[in-house]
Amino acid sequence: MAKAKTLFYCNACGSELGKWAGQCPDCKAWNTVEEFRQAATPGAPRAGGYAGAAGQKVTKLSAVSEEKVERVSVGIAELDRVLGGGIVPGSVVLIGGDPGIGKSTLLLQVLAGLTGRTNCLYVSGEESLQQINMRARRLGLAVGGLKCLTETSVEQILHVAGKEQPGMLVVDSIQTLHTDLVQSAPGSVSQVRETAAALVRYAKQMNCAMVLVGHVTKDGALAGPRILEHMVDAVLYFQSDEGSRYRVIRAFKNRFGAVNELGVFAMTGKGLKEVSNPSAIFLSGHSEPAPGSVVTVIREGTRPILLELQALVDESHLANPRRVAIGLDQSRLAMLLAVLHRHAGINLGDQDVFANVVGGMRITETGSDLPLLLAVLSSYRDRVIEEKTVVFGEIGLSGEVRPVYNGEERLKEAAGLGFTRAIIPRANKPRQVIEGLSVSAVSDLAEAISVTF
């Protein structure tokens, strides 16, 4: 039997201290160090072959079995894509998002699709059984056989799960749970750490697929200690543009698949509906060509997506002209305008420049550099870029147009949506002709501007 011991944690950053202090030495926050006593626990070795089990021995990788992991499809293609082809038994997935974005709705739809195929248990620490039943009826889900539990004690949850032996366990949410081993309020750093550790240990021991719902802070990050994201196997974020009915779910961590994978959903009266062709959705409002508008192709995980970039250049009446970017990196916009001045001789020092990604998406890759500058120049000169033209490419500080990865796949996606012209980096020129698409390959910014206009 391990002895009980007293621990000190900072509830702001999760750091462990040897003794109490008024200020955390790591994050410098005041009055955030809390004391809690860890109860005595049995020291017997635990069963299982996962990293947390005792009694493991050193093994050569050549001696490890090469059995393929059988994934379980959740019945929603967009979510399966983000998870890497389905959920892996014994894995723990953490999903976070703003309040009311649809986390509980999506998971209820997932459980409705799995009910009958596997034993599922839905644990809610925020809603009553009546509320869950009302949502299921409103969405028209056949979940009569779904087993539900309203409980916040992690010991009671694990006791019930031990009797039910579920193949899929959903906990909504991790911030509402508490354990008797920690003397602090639910949602505190120590409570979140200990309850998550207990649930992860159960999932690995019992080979149970588990989904944890997490709250987010006002900054959009998952609430609680950062170690929570390290403990789980996958971290998914639910995101949405304010006022939009479209929802985007991204994988920021996935031990069983690709990161930065993207799934697109539309919120309807009957729940979340998957969007199989997001490019058509994001370009649905793109009708007549107008100055300052350019269509580009970005890469999200394994999927190319077409988006519309818009720019507005107007005479500034301020001492410091404004540089506003929505869905783009504002610092990169300022850098690209400097490149435009230095290598194309176009000075926008007395102009306000506004840039926007239509549809509420956020672009982080550098392939949007060339279309952004062409959109700015199109607005400045009040000249329309030829209809059905798609542009992508990275701009270097010396004015060269650098290639982006998976260029040929981007071109095929554009051709499939009816685009007839592409302006791309010379290194991305396809080896074979793409039917219906005229490709203009450029090597520097000046050549790109000449070809475009």
C-alpha positions, 0 to 999 in steps of 0.5 A: 500500500503506497503511503498518502502524501501531500502535493502542491500544484499551481491551478494556473499552469499545472506545475508541481511544487515541493512546498507551498508558495505565494507565487508560482515560480513557473508562470509567476501567478500569485495565490494560485498554488493549492495543496491537496492530499493524495490518498493511499492507493494499492501498489499492486501491479495493473494488468495490460500492455500499455505504457502505464501498466506495471511489470513491463519488460524491454522488447525489441521492435522486431519482436512486436506483433504486426497485427493491424489495428481494427478501427471502428467507423463512427458512422459519420464520414467527416468525423471518420476522416478527422480520426484517421479512418475511425476510432481505435479501441482503447484510444482516448479522444478529447474534443473541445469547442465553444459552448453551444457549438454542437459537441453534445449533439455530434456525440449523441449522433455518433452513439445513435449510429453505434448503438446496436453495433457495440455496447455504448455508455453516455455519461453526462455531468452537465445534463439530466436524463430528461434533457438528453432524451429531449435532444434525441427526440428533437433530432429524431435519433433512434437511441432507445437502447442507449445506456445513459448515466448522470454522474460526476464522481469518477469512482462511480463512473468507473464502477458502473463502466466495470459492470457494463463493459462498454465498447464506447464510453463518452464523458461530457464533460471532463471539467465537471468530474471529481475524484475523492483523492483530491480535495479541490473543486471540480474543474481545478487543475488537480481534479482535471489531471487526476480524473483524466488519468483514471479514465485514460487508465481504464480505457487502456486496461479495458480496450474501451474507446473513450471520448472526453468533452472539454470546455474551452477558455475565452481565448479558445484553448482547452480549459485545464492543465496542458498535460490533459492534451498530452495524456489523450491520444487525439485532440479535436477542436470544434470551430465556427465563424460567428453567425455561420451555420457551418462547423469545422472540426480539426485534429490538432493531435492524433496518434492514429492518423494525420494532424490538421485533418478537417471535417466540415458540418452544417448545423440543421434542425435535425442535428449536424449534417456532414458536408462532403464537398466543402469547396462548393459550399465556400464558393457558393456565394462567388457569382460574378467576378469583381475587383479584389477577388481571387480563388485559391486552393489550400490543403487541409490534411489530405483534402484540397479546399477551394476558398475565395480571398478578398482584398480592399485597398482604399486611400488612407486618411490616417498617419499610419495606414491600416493593415487588417487581415481576417482569417490570415496572418496580419504580420505576413500581410504586411511583409507581402506588401513590402515585397510588392513594393520592393520587387514590383514597384507598387507602393501602398504606403498611403493606402488602407489594405483589408484582406478577408477569407470568405466563409470564416475559414482560417488559412495558415499555409504559405500557398495563399501568398500569391493569390493574396497579393494578386487580390490586393493589386486587383482592388488597387487597380480596379481590374477584374481577374479573369473568371474561373481562375485559380491561384496558389503559390508562396512568395519569398522575400526576394520576390520569387514564387516558390512551390507548395506541396501537392500542387497537382492534386490542387489543380485536379480539385480546381478542374473538377469544380469547373475552373479553366485557368491556373496561375501557379509556381513553375516548380508545381507545373504538372507533368501531364496535361489536366483536361480543361485547365490552362496552366500558367507557370510563373517564377517570380512576382513580376511575371505573375502580375504580367500574366494575370493582368 
